[in-house]
């Protein structure tokens, strides 16, 4: 009798599995997906390809589309070895490269300057592209350079990277007690200038004292473009629960970073080697199952389970950080900021940007509702953007 009932139940179970698959795919495609941080422009500056489907790095225009990304913040990052005018020119060259790529691919992407541009890009189903400065060293402490970057299309500003300036302290230096920390008078004046220009302020990489100074100075919601939870992984680059609550009170957003070293304290040399191997194995599965149907999903689940038995960081570890951030800051103040093409390792299950639907699938499995998932995937960021960015009549 039990065997007979099992035979009757199996087709129903298989149907439910297929429906669940269609649910996450449908949900991901219907959501507005925003990634708070991507470093592909640095790769482009060194000969990398962004306009055709590739296998190097984590992203390019075709892979953004396949991953369902609707809005991407493109980081303008200047190597620390460059100083003065050389650093300034390097930043301008990166910005110009994105403008040139957008001009050649205007049917697939658009540079966003205003709310109007954002609305038009999303309506037209092209990649809404925001220029973001990661670390303000290239401005050399000059107000006129902030104005010049804004005129060139910059709409998001990260005050520091892994270095401090005479106007803002970074998390690395504050945690090592190399600096007193915080914003100087000049730094606070820069924050007020960014507010007046409608430029988003990014608090990732800021030291805690500088973080609190930004929140007390800015009149706008701010965001952390790529920072995870210090409660789960103590690290100066991650946000404490107190900071998460403050971002919620500010009506801002914390966008979770994918880098395994910021998600777990167990990432050692052996784990790094294994993570690279698992990324290759995942890519092989995508080549074997190009339709990414049920057989592919079973194979990926098996890959993740094997990785977890070895205590490796997986997309479920990232989902744990999302869970924690939601529990502290609330569902309206959490997003995703991959750091793709700026990190050498990724969680198992997130080999590149085309794997983003698997994160949506995991959030569904954890019991998040569709409206909640849409908030995390992008609606929360859009709220902040619309509060900061001007609407041109």
N, C-alpha and C positions, 0 to 999 in steps of 0.2 A: 504493500500500500504506500509506504514512504517513497519507494522508488518511483511509483506511478505519479505521486504528487510532485516529486522533483522534476520528472519529465514535463509535467504540465507547467511548472513554475519557471523552468529555464528560459523558454521563449519570452516570457514576461520580463524576466530579469535582463535579458539581452536587449530587449526593447527599451527598458529604462536606462540602461547604460548608453545606448545610442542617443536617447533624448537628452541625457545629461551632457553628452558631447556637443550636441547641437546647441544646447542652452548656453554653454560657455562661449562657443564660437559666435553665436548670435549676439550675446551680451557684449563681448569684446568689440565686435564690429559696430554695434550701436552706440557704444560709449565714446566720449571724447577723451582720447588717451593723451596725456601730457607727460613728457619726460623732462625733469628739471635740470638735467646736466648731461652733456655729451661733448667729448673732446676731439671729435673727428677733424676739426679744422687744423689742429696741430699735425695730424697725420697727413692731411692735404698739403700742408706747407713743406712736407718732406717727401713729396711724390706720391702720396697715397691717392687712391681713386674713390670718389664719392658718387659719381654719376651712373655707374653701371653696377650690376649685381656682382659681388665679389665674395671671396672666402677669407680675406685678410681683415683683421680688426673685427669690430662688433657691429658695424652699421654702414649703410650707404643709402641712397635714395630709394632704390627698389626694396631693400630690406626694411626701411622704415615703413613703407606701404604694406609689405607682407606682415609686419608685426603690428599693424593697426595703429601706428603712432600718428596723431593728428597735429600735435603741437610739440616742437622741439626747441629747447634752449641750447644754442650752440656756444660753447665756451671759447673765449679769446684768452689764451694762456700764453704768457711770455716766460721762457726759460730764465732761471735766476742769474745765469752767467751774463745775460744781456743787461746793460745799464744805459741810462740816459737816452740820447736820441736813437740809439740802436734798438732799445726796448720799445720805444714809442713807434718806430717805423715797423717793427715786427708785428705789433698789435694792429696797426693800420692795414698792413698787408693781409693779415688773417681776415679782417672785416671785409676788405675789398674782394678777397677770394670767395667769400660766401655770396656777396652781391653778384659777382660774375657767374657763379654756379646757378644762382636763382634766375638770372637773366637768360641763361641758356636752357633752363628747365622751367619756364614760367607756367607750363601746363601741369607741373607736379609740385611746385613749392612757391611760397611768397614770403618776402621779408615783412614782418609785422612791426608797424610803428605806432598804431593807435588801436582803439577798440574797433573802429570801423574796419581796419585791415584784418583784425582777428576774425570778426564776423564774416567778412567776405571770403577769407581763406577757408573757414570751416564750411560755409555754405557751398563753396566751389569744390570741396573735397580735395584740396591741395594742402601740402604740409605747411602749416603756419610756423614760421621760423623767426625766433627771437635771438638777437645778438646779446651775449652776456659776457661781461669782463670778469675773469677769475683772478683776483688780486690786482690792486690798484697801483703797483709799483711803476708801471709804465707812464702814469700821469706825472710822476716826479713831483708830487705835491702841488701841482698847478691847477687852479680853478679853470683856467681857459681851456685846458685839455679835456676836462669833463664836458665842457660845452662843445668842444670839437667832436668828441666821441658821440655825443647825443645827436649832433648834426649829421654824423655819418651813419646813424641808425642804431646806436646802442640803446637798449631798453631795460637792461638788468645789470646790476653792479655788485660784484663781490669785493668787499673792502680789502681783504687780505687773502694771501695763499699761505704757504708755510714759511712766511717771513713777516716781520713787523715793519712798520714804517714810523715816521715821526708823527703820524696822525691816527694810527690804529694798530692794535696789538693782535697777533695771531694766537691760536690755541696752543700751538707747539711751544712758542716762547713763554706764554703765560704758565703753562703746565710745568715747564722746566725752571720757572721763576727767573728767567733771564731779563724780564721787563716788569715794570710796575703794573702795566696793563691799563686798558681802557682807551677811550678816544681823547685826543687832545682838543684844544679849542678849534684848531684847524679841521680836525676830523668831524667835529660836531657841525661846523659850518658846511662841510662837504655833504653831510647827511641832509641838512636843510636844503642845499642846492639840488640834490637828487630828488627830494620830495617835490620841489617846485617844478622840476622838469618832467615829472611823471615817470621816473626811472625806478624800477623795482630794486629794493635793497636786500641783498643776500647775506645772511649771517653765518653761513657755513665757513669754516676755517677761522672764524673770530674766536679770540679768547673770551672767557666768561665775563670779565669786566667790560670788555669792549661790547659784548652782546648786550649787557644791561644798559650801557650808555646809548647804544643805538635805539633800544626800545624806549628809553626816556626822552630821546631827542626827536625821533621821527614822528610825524603826525599821521603816517600811513601804516597799514598792515605790512609786515615784513615776512620774509620766508627763508628757510634753510633749503638750498637747492639740492644738496646731496649729503645728508647727515643722518645717522641712525641713532639707536638708543643706548646711552651709557649704562642704563640699569642692566641690560643684557650683555653688553660688551664694554667694560670700562675703557675708555680711550678719549684722549683730549679732542678728537675730531667728532665725537658723538655728543648728543644732547642729553643733559640730565633731565630727570622728571620735572624739576623746578623750571627748567627752560621750556620744556614741552608745554607746561601749564601756562607759562607766560606768553608763548606764541598763540595759544588758544585765546587768552584774554585780549591779545593784540589783534585778534581775528586773522592771524597769519596762518602759515602752514609749514609743517616739517616733512620734507620729501626724503624717503628712505634710500640710502646708498646701498649698492649691490656688492661692494668690495668685500670679499670674505674676511679680510683682516679687520674690518669694522663691524662684522656681524658675529664673530666668534673669537675668543682668546686662544683657541686650540690650533690655530693655523701655524704649523711649523714647516721646516724645509721638506719633510716627507709629505705633508699634506699638500704643499704647493705643487710638488711634482705630480701627485695623484690627481689634483684638480685639473692640471693641464691635460693629463691622460683622459680623464672623464669628459672634458670638453671635446677632445678629438673623437671619443666614442659616441658622444651625442651628435656631433656633426655627421658621423658615419650613418647613424640611424636616420637622420634627415635625408641623406642621399639614398638610403635603402627604401624609405617610405616617403616619396616626394608629395603624396597627397595628404600626409600627416593624419591619417585616419585612425581607426580603432587599434590596429596592430601597432602603429607607431606609439600611440598613447600607452599601451600596455608595456611596450619596450622601454619607454621613458620612465614609467613608474618603477619598473624593475631596476633600471639604472640608478634612480634616486634611492631606492630601498637599499641597494648594495652600498652606495656611497654613505648612507646614514649608518649602516652597520660598521663602517670604518671611521665613524665620527667626523665625516667631512661636511663642509658647509653646502647646503642645498637651497633650492628655491623655498623650501619649507622654513629654513632658518630666516630668510628674508621675511616670509609671512609672519614668523614669530615677532619680528621687530614691528611690523605693521600692527599686529595684535596689541603689542604693548603700547605703542604710540596712541592707538585708538583708545585704549583703556585709560590713558592719562590725559590726553589732549582732547579726545572726542573725535567722532567720525568726520566732523567738518574741517579738521585741521591736519590731515595726514595725506601725503601723496607719495610719488615715486620719483627718484632722481638717480638714474642708473650709474652715472660716471663711466658709461661705455666709451671705449677707445681712449680712456684715461687710466684704466686699470689693467693689470697684467693677468689677473685671475678673475673668474666669475663663479657664482654658485653652481653646483651641478643642477642641470635643468634649465639654466639660463645662459646658454653658450653664446647667444647673440640676440639682437633686438627682435628677430623673428619669433623668439620663444615667449614673448610677453603674454600671448593668450594662455600659456600654461600657468602663469601667475593668477590670471583671472579665474581659471579652473580651480586652483588651490583655494582662493578666497571663497568661491562658491561652496567648495567642500567643507570649509570651516563654518559655514552657516551665515555668512554675510548675505544680506538681501541685495537684489539687483540695484536699487537706488543707492545703497551704501557703497557698493563696489564702484559704481559710476562716480561717486564723490572722490574716492581714493584715486581712481585712475586719472581723473582730470578736472572734474567740476570744481573741486576745492581750489585748485590753482587758478582756474578761470575767474572765480569770485575775487581772489586777491588781485589778479591782473586788472580786472574791470574797476576795482576800487582805486587803483593807483594810476592806470593809464588814462589819458584824456580821450574823450569822444569828440570828434570834430564834426560840427554841424555842416 
